[in-house]
């Protein structure tokens, strides 16, 4: 039996998507399917994987169809969002990426290339001109970086048709639209002999980069899920995507050449995307990192196992309410108490099997989005963010364990581009304090401003030593005691001020 889509697959392509991973297939694809079943239109999606053949081959073997399994303790339900009209690997067919970007039928480009995919240097806060891939893209030839592909495609589009286009980042980055636009412009400006000028003028006239906040927890698929989904579907599906019931998409409505009616799937079009992004990246993602590192150190394989531990739940609650929430402006219409309760329900979804190893991976690029700003705000108010310091300590304990300390199998399995550099620091320092100093100040892993916060660095380092010498439970208790003391002080000050 063949897999059948829930509705007619569009015959023409209007969207080019870069980053054909599970998240895209359970998020934008599902919203696009809802839009098309509401109002059929030419918004088929051509999906591009950057290097991996596996997903592209499997998609073709299944006529570009796959199921999304919405998984919760009350059961599994399936949808088959038949919206893809093509799939290929950029590394194999780089010209094709440029050709699609130049094709006037393509009116929207969406991106899920992860925090790693933007060739951005946090040290210079510009395009990373030290990155060899990017340098090769600037020198000519087939572009291999995402920014190089976008810029080269836009150059050809400017020259051939000048048809308007929107580029929509769907990655967990602050102001992701403006960030993407800045990097594409920097690439075009860096081209020799004013070669990028025509494309820059085209960008001014006809290209928009709306920002968007995306949210849905999508774990890696498993063999068990493939078997279960195939039985429910009555057809073999080798690439089902598991996802939680919750889903959210807040988008800035600035599209140069139209867009699908994504509101049919529940997307919110708003001028407050920046607030949605802050809320999500700090409250959900920031706390998620804490749960993943503490959970892995406590031996939990999954996020629901970790949040079921009382002290991890207490630490999550304390960082969420005491350190992240004060740093955000809540978007209008959002009930923040309800949003936070939903977060605990989502993390507790035991049927999803979301692994601590998955969330803890790539901390060197993810944490930078999540922790520096709220930590700096707290420090600016004269408060020590003990639980954010504990997040950093958990990260360092998992990824850069000091000699003799075993962080356990879940931490050891975390992948991170900085692992090699972190390991050489860990091998050459006396203790946690020195490790934190080297990583935060010398490596500037969390940006330039946190690098000067000596008290914060000392607190994170002290917690690394506590984890190593006395265990993670003692470190959690210590950080919680610090934060309770701080809250007591704050409420006393508030009372004194009120009494004046
Ligand atoms: C997670 C996110 O892996 C991580 O770091 O925090 O992938 C999270 O599950 C998604 O952003 C949810 O929208």
Boltz pocket constraint, residues with backbone or C-beta under 6 A from the ligand:
constraints:
  - pocket:
      binder: B
      contacts: [[A, 172], [A, 214], [A, 215], [A, 216], [A, 217], [A, 218], [A, 284], [A, 285], [A, 288], [A, 289], [A, 358], [A, 359], [A, 360], [A, 361], [A, 366]]
      max_distance: 6.0
